[in-house]
Amino acid sequence: VELARAQAEHIEAPPEPPPPPRQQRREVLTTKPESQKDYRGYTFWSSDFHISPIADLKDLFAPMGMRIIDESLSGHCHLKKTCSRNLKVITKQNGITLGQCPNQLRRKFFE
């Protein structure tokens, strides 16, 4: 009986689970450091056929001083009020395939 009691008291507890992995802190820079007061950020151009990816990038880049010109060609652009209005070369009809003569369209784009 003594041996059984001693063995029962000597049972090891199950090992503790490892601590959860440390999460990295993600901080968003909302003010510019003193050394970058004149910095205006980059400007990005988007003429995409899908409204969600560029909307995510706008949210991500805005606090960093980045600017995005969104000239959407999506059929859902009215939901975000980003429909293209002043594009002269690229349209919904030629934006994916670049039309019958892509090189001619490319040249026109850079004129």
HELIX and SHEET records of a PDB file:
HELIX    1   1 GLU A    2  GLU A    9  1                                   8    
HELIX    2   2 GLU A   34  GLN A   36  5                                   3    
HELIX    3   3 ILE A   51  PHE A   61  1                                  11    
HELIX    4   4 ALA A   62  MET A   64  5                                   3    
HELIX    5   5 CYS A   77  LEU A   79  5                                   3    
HELIX    6   6 PRO A  102  PHE A  110  1                                   9    
SHEET    1   A 2 THR A  43  SER A  46  0                                        
SHEET    2   A 2 ARG A  67  ASP A  70  1                                        
END                                                                             
